[in-house]
Amino acid sequence: MLTFTHEPDAARYTLHEGDHLVSVLDYRDDGRSVALTRAYTVPTFRGHGYAGELVDRAVAALEQQGGREVIPVCWYVADWFAAHPERAGILRSRHSA
C-alpha cells in the first residue's frame, strides 16, 4: 500500500510503501510558484515507478490547492511533464518570469 504525504516543514512530498520511505520530492515555494527541485527514489526501490507516482500525486495536490505555478527544476520532473502534456496547465508560463 502506497502512502503519499506532504511535509511542509521539510519542503517535501514523500511516498511510502508500508513502513518504507521509497521516494522524495523536494521543492521551494516562494508564495507564487513551487519549484520542484529534486525527485529521489531510494536505490533499492528504483525501477517500480515510484518517482512518477510521487510526482503525479504532488502535481494533483498542487492543482487542487490552486494559486501556485510549478517550475520543474529537476530533470525528472521536466521529463514527467513532457510525458504528461495534459497536466501542463499548472506550469509557469514563460511570460510569467
N, C-alpha and C positions, 0 to 999 in steps of 0.2 A: 504494500500500500504506500503510495506517494503522498507526502505532506508538504505543501507549499507554505512558507512563512515569509512575512516581511519583518525585518529587524531595522526599524528606522534609526535607532541609536547607533547601530553599526553601519548604516547606509548600505544595506544589502538585502537581497532576497535569497532564500535558501530552499533547497529541495532535499527532503529526507526520504529514504526508503526504510520504513520501520524506525529503528533507533539510529540508523546510519546516515550521517550527512553525506550526500552524494554530489551536490553541485551548489555553487555560489555565484550570484550575480551582483557585483559591486556597482554602485552608482554615486553620482554627485547631483544634488538637487539645489539649484540656485533660486528657487521660487517661481521661476518662469519655465524652466526646462529641466529635464533629467538626462544627464549624460550617463549612459550605460557603459561603464569603463572596463569591466573585466568579467568574463564568464570563465569559470573554472570548475572542472569536474575532477573529483578525487581519482587518481590514476587507476585504482582497482575497479572503479565503476565506469570507466570510459567505454565508449562503443555501444551504449544502450539507449542513446537518445535523451539522456537526462538534461544536458545543457539546452537542447532545443525545447524540451518540455518546460524547463525553468524560464527561458526567455518568453515562450508563449504565455505562460501564466503571469509573468511580470508585466508584459505588454497589456494583457487583458485587465489587470488590476489598474494600470495607469490609464487605460481607456475609460474604465468605469469611474475612476476618481475624477478625471477631466482636469482641465486647467493647466496641463503641462504638455510641452512638446518633448519628443525624445531625440537625443543626439546619440547615434550609435558609434561611440568611440572605439569600442572593442571590435576587432575584425570579425569575430564570430557573430556578434550581434548584427553587424552590417551585412554579412552573408545571409543571416537568417531573414532579415528584411528583404533582401534581394530574392530569396526563395518564397517569400510570402508578400507579394506586392499588394494584396488586398488589405493588408494591415498598415500600409504606408501612410495612411491619413494622419497618424499621430506623429510622424517625423517632422522635425523642424524644417521648414521650407528655407531655401537658400536666401530668400529676401528677408528672412526674419533675423539675420545676424545683426 
